[in-house]
């Protein structure tokens, strides 16, 4: 279960699908090094997003994602994943 006091970096390690969901809700800076050390509640406050709505979305994703063998991603792989999402997001923004 995802909680508002969890760090963004830890949340993304649990389920990489959360990166897309967070960006769709307006958190476009999840690849920023500072965001990995912020709690979900802090990040939502900075972006003016209702933390309870975000929790509902993340926990719905988490509960509906099939359970597979857990893969631990190291910090380097996490930053690569976030960088990829940020590049995709900026490409989508440029095309709008």
Residue frames as qw, qx, qy, qz and C-alpha x, y, z in Angstrom:
[[0.000, 0.889, 0.458, 0.000, 0.00, 0.00, 0.00],
 [0.389, 0.392, -0.011, 0.834, 1.30, 3.41, -0.98],
 [0.326, -0.772, -0.442, 0.320, 1.12, 6.07, 1.73],
 [0.192, 0.954, 0.071, 0.220, 1.58, 9.84, 1.64],
 [0.412, -0.840, 0.342, 0.089, 4.70, 9.69, 3.82],
 [0.862, 0.027, 0.367, 0.350, 6.59, 7.44, 1.38],
 [0.160, -0.603, 0.370, 0.688, 9.43, 8.95, -0.66],
 [0.658, 0.610, -0.107, -0.428, 8.82, 9.42, -4.38],
 [0.256, 0.562, -0.776, -0.125, 12.00, 7.46, -5.15],
 [0.270, -0.095, 0.925, -0.252, 10.78, 4.51, -3.06],
 [0.645, 0.424, 0.387, -0.504, 7.33, 4.62, -4.66],
 [0.574, 0.639, -0.363, -0.362, 8.85, 4.44, -8.14],
 [0.051, 0.411, -0.910, 0.014, 10.96, 1.45, -7.12],
 [0.523, 0.109, 0.742, -0.405, 7.80, -0.43, -6.11],
 [0.584, 0.523, 0.617, 0.064, 6.13, -0.11, -9.49],
 [0.303, -0.157, 0.352, 0.872, 7.69, 1.70, -12.47],
 [0.052, 0.589, 0.673, 0.445, 4.17, 2.24, -13.90],
 [0.252, -0.788, -0.402, 0.393, 3.73, 4.90, -11.23],
 [0.320, -0.291, 0.220, 0.875, 6.04, 7.24, -13.16],
 [0.004, 0.309, 0.616, 0.725, 3.56, 7.65, -16.02],
 [0.292, -0.711, -0.637, -0.059, 0.62, 8.02, -13.66],
 [0.377, -0.638, -0.213, 0.637, 2.37, 10.72, -11.62],
 [0.203, -0.129, 0.357, 0.903, 3.31, 12.64, -14.76],
 [0.098, -0.480, -0.695, -0.526, -0.25, 12.43, -16.07],
 [0.354, -0.769, -0.515, 0.136, -1.44, 13.95, -12.78],
 [0.072, 0.970, 0.003, 0.232, 0.91, 16.91, -13.18],
 [0.606, -0.690, 0.333, 0.215, 4.12, 15.80, -11.47],
 [0.745, 0.652, -0.106, 0.093, 6.43, 16.34, -14.42],
 [0.099, 0.796, -0.540, 0.256, 9.55, 16.69, -12.29],
 [0.920, -0.344, 0.148, -0.117, 9.72, 13.15, -10.92],
 [0.866, 0.294, -0.117, 0.387, 13.08, 12.72, -12.62],
 [0.033, 0.835, -0.287, 0.469, 14.54, 15.63, -10.68],
 [0.518, 0.143, -0.728, 0.427, 17.07, 14.42, -8.10],
 [0.181, -0.199, 0.471, -0.840, 15.33, 16.40, -5.36],
 [0.724, -0.126, -0.164, -0.658, 12.00, 14.67, -5.99],
 [0.713, 0.039, -0.699, 0.049, 13.39, 11.25, -5.06],
 [0.317, -0.015, -0.672, 0.669, 13.88, 12.54, -1.51],
 [0.373, -0.149, 0.099, -0.911, 10.45, 14.16, -1.22],
 [0.314, 0.224, 0.872, -0.302, 7.47, 12.44, 0.31],
 [0.102, 0.472, 0.747, 0.458, 4.40, 12.02, -1.85],
 [0.151, -0.839, -0.479, 0.211, 2.60, 14.52, 0.37],
 [0.273, -0.634, 0.139, 0.710, 5.37, 17.12, -0.07],
 [0.221, 0.000, 0.659, 0.719, 5.43, 16.64, -3.84],
 [0.015, 0.651, 0.722, 0.234, 1.65, 16.99, -4.07],
 [0.202, -0.828, -0.286, 0.438, 1.74, 20.17, -1.98],
 [0.279, -0.422, 0.357, 0.786, 4.40, 21.71, -4.25],
 [0.048, 0.100, 0.721, 0.684, 2.31, 20.94, -7.34],
 [0.435, 0.062, 0.166, -0.883, -1.08, 21.79, -5.84],
 [0.576, -0.008, -0.726, -0.375, -2.35, 18.25, -6.31],
 [0.739, -0.415, 0.176, -0.501, -4.71, 16.49, -3.88],
 [0.017, -0.446, 0.889, -0.102, -2.61, 13.78, -2.21],
 [0.604, 0.080, 0.693, -0.385, -5.68, 11.62, -1.52],
 [0.752, 0.564, -0.001, -0.341, -6.56, 11.52, -5.24],
 [0.353, 0.644, -0.677, -0.043, -2.98, 10.55, -6.07],
 [0.307, -0.273, 0.866, -0.286, -3.04, 7.83, -3.43],
 [0.758, 0.288, 0.415, -0.412, -6.28, 6.44, -4.88],
 [0.683, 0.640, -0.279, -0.214, -4.75, 6.25, -8.37],
 [0.178, 0.589, -0.782, 0.106, -1.44, 4.75, -7.23],
 [0.428, -0.153, 0.819, -0.350, -3.05, 2.17, -4.98],
 [0.803, 0.400, 0.211, -0.387, -5.53, 1.22, -7.72],
 [0.569, 0.641, -0.507, -0.093, -2.60, 0.67, -10.10],
 [0.055, -0.476, 0.839, -0.259, -0.71, -1.24, -7.44],
 [0.600, 0.015, 0.683, -0.416, -3.68, -3.47, -6.65],
 [0.799, 0.490, 0.147, -0.314, -4.49, -4.16, -10.31],
 [0.338, 0.686, -0.633, -0.121, -0.96, -4.84, -11.48],
 [0.958, -0.038, -0.279, -0.050, -0.32, -8.58, -11.72],
 [0.538, -0.731, 0.419, 0.008, 2.13, -9.81, -9.14],
 [0.814, 0.456, -0.328, 0.147, 5.39, -11.02, -10.58],
 [0.790, -0.239, -0.203, 0.526, 8.68, -11.91, -9.06],
 [0.159, -0.965, -0.033, 0.207, 10.02, -8.73, -7.51],
 [0.703, 0.390, -0.007, 0.595, 12.84, -7.06, -9.34],
 [0.389, -0.781, -0.104, 0.477, 14.95, -4.67, -7.33],
 [0.527, 0.729, 0.082, 0.429, 16.11, -1.73, -9.38],
 [0.565, -0.311, -0.175, 0.744, 19.21, 0.07, -8.26],
 [0.001, 0.785, 0.174, -0.595, 19.32, 3.86, -8.19],
 [0.109, -0.367, 0.562, 0.733, 21.15, 4.06, -11.51],
 [0.062, 0.291, 0.876, 0.381, 18.46, 2.03, -13.29],
 [0.007, 0.743, 0.593, -0.309, 15.76, 4.13, -11.63],
 [0.030, -0.690, 0.100, 0.717, 17.33, 7.36, -12.91],
 [0.089, -0.106, 0.756, 0.640, 17.61, 5.85, -16.40],
 [0.046, 0.527, 0.843, 0.100, 13.91, 4.97, -16.29],
 [0.025, -0.802, -0.359, 0.477, 12.96, 8.46, -15.10],
 [0.106, -0.489, 0.393, 0.771, 15.16, 10.06, -17.73],
 [0.095, 0.176, 0.852, 0.484, 13.41, 7.99, -20.41],
 [0.002, 0.708, 0.700, -0.098, 9.99, 9.09, -19.13],
 [0.094, -0.745, -0.076, 0.656, 11.07, 12.73, -18.99],
 [0.105, -0.260, 0.606, 0.744, 12.29, 12.57, -22.59],
 [0.039, 0.411, 0.859, 0.303, 9.02, 10.98, -23.70],
 [0.064, -0.773, -0.522, 0.354, 7.06, 13.61, -21.79],
 [0.080, -0.634, 0.158, 0.753, 9.00, 16.51, -23.33],
 [0.090, 0.001, 0.767, 0.635, 8.53, 14.99, -26.80],
 [0.009, -0.600, -0.797, -0.072, 4.78, 14.74, -26.18],
 [0.099, -0.776, -0.278, 0.557, 4.67, 18.34, -24.94],
 [0.125, -0.409, 0.431, 0.795, 6.54, 19.60, -28.01],
 [0.036, 0.185, 0.838, 0.513, 4.08, 17.85, -30.29],
 [0.027, 0.656, 0.703, -0.274, 1.02, 19.46, -28.67]]
